């Protein structure tokens, strides 16, 4: 499938798909002349990229997690998610303390 169909199926813009390829997130994309030709596995990987972004994983972080064409290092993904969860817990605790400090000033 060409980039228009890839965009329709994945919900990512053609610009985003090209960005993912330039960052090395999408690898070894077949070309026919000047056209990129994508497979269903590429669609699924773009959906995975989009899901990772909703979890707070940046494209730069994803670059470090890519282990091959349409493959992630899942051990590293789990470690990163654990770290992010710990940072969220710390931020929540700090905000709760700030809220308590505000309440004590009333």
C-alpha positions as CSV (number, residue, x, y, z in Angstrom):
1,X,0.0,0.0,0.0
2,X,1.1,3.5,-0.6
3,X,1.4,6.3,2.0
4,X,-2.2,7.6,1.5
5,X,-3.6,4.2,2.4
6,X,-1.1,3.8,5.2
7,X,-2.3,7.1,6.6
8,X,-5.9,6.1,6.3
9,X,-5.4,2.8,8.0
10,X,-3.1,4.1,10.8
11,X,-4.7,7.4,11.4
12,X,-1.3,9.1,11.2
13,X,-0.7,11.9,8.7
14,X,1.6,11.2,5.7
15,X,4.0,13.8,7.2
16,X,4.1,11.9,10.5
17,X,4.7,8.6,8.7
18,X,7.6,10.2,6.8
19,X,9.0,11.6,10.1
20,X,8.8,8.1,11.7
21,X,10.8,6.8,8.8
22,X,13.4,9.6,8.9
23,X,13.9,8.9,12.7
24,X,14.4,5.2,12.0
25,X,11.2,4.1,13.7
26,X,10.0,2.6,10.4
27,X,12.8,0.8,8.8
28,X,13.5,-0.9,5.5
29,X,10.5,0.4,3.7
30,X,10.2,-1.0,0.1
31,X,10.2,1.6,-2.7
32,X,8.8,1.4,-6.1
33,X,10.3,4.2,-8.1
34,X,9.7,7.3,-5.9
35,X,6.9,5.7,-3.9
36,X,7.1,4.0,-0.5
37,X,5.3,0.7,-0.3
38,X,4.1,-0.3,3.2
39,X,2.9,-3.6,4.6
40,X,0.2,-4.3,7.2
41,X,2.9,-4.8,9.8
42,X,4.0,-1.2,9.2
43,X,0.4,0.0,9.9
44,X,0.4,-2.0,13.1
45,X,3.8,-0.5,14.1
46,X,2.6,3.0,13.5
47,X,-0.5,2.3,15.7
48,X,2.0,1.0,18.4
49,X,4.0,4.3,18.0
50,X,0.8,6.3,18.5
51,X,-0.2,4.2,21.6
52,X,3.3,4.7,23.1
53,X,2.9,8.4,22.7
54,X,-0.3,8.3,24.7
55,X,1.7,6.7,27.5
56,X,4.1,9.6,27.5
57,X,6.9,7.9,25.5
58,X,8.6,10.4,23.2
59,X,9.8,9.7,19.7
60,X,13.3,10.1,20.9
61,X,12.7,7.5,23.6
62,X,11.1,5.2,21.0
63,X,14.2,5.6,18.8
64,X,16.2,4.0,21.6
65,X,13.7,1.2,22.0
66,X,13.5,0.1,18.3
67,X,15.2,-3.3,18.0
68,X,14.6,-4.0,14.3
69,X,12.0,-3.6,11.6
70,X,8.7,-3.3,13.5
71,X,10.3,-4.6,16.7
72,X,10.7,-3.1,20.1
73,X,13.0,-4.1,22.9
74,X,10.1,-5.0,25.3
75,X,12.3,-5.4,28.3
76,X,13.5,-1.8,27.8
77,X,9.9,-0.6,27.2
78,X,8.8,-2.1,30.5
79,X,11.8,-0.5,32.3
80,X,11.0,2.9,30.7
81,X,7.3,2.6,31.7
82,X,8.3,1.7,35.3
83,X,10.5,4.8,35.4
84,X,7.7,7.0,34.0
85,X,5.3,5.6,36.6
86,X,7.7,6.4,39.4
87,X,8.1,10.0,38.1
88,X,4.3,10.3,38.0
89,X,4.0,9.0,41.6
90,X,6.6,11.5,42.7
91,X,4.8,14.4,40.9
92,X,1.5,13.4,42.5
93,X,3.1,13.4,45.9
94,X,4.7,16.8,45.3
95,X,1.3,18.2,44.2
96,X,-0.5,16.7,47.2
97,X,2.1,18.4,49.5
98,X,1.6,21.7,47.6
99,X,-2.1,21.3,48.0
100,X,-1.7,20.6,51.7
101,X,0.5,23.7,52.1
102,X,-2.1,25.9,50.3
103,X,-4.9,24.5,52.5
104,X,-2.9,25.3,55.7
105,X,-2.7,28.9,54.6
106,X,-6.4,29.4,54.5
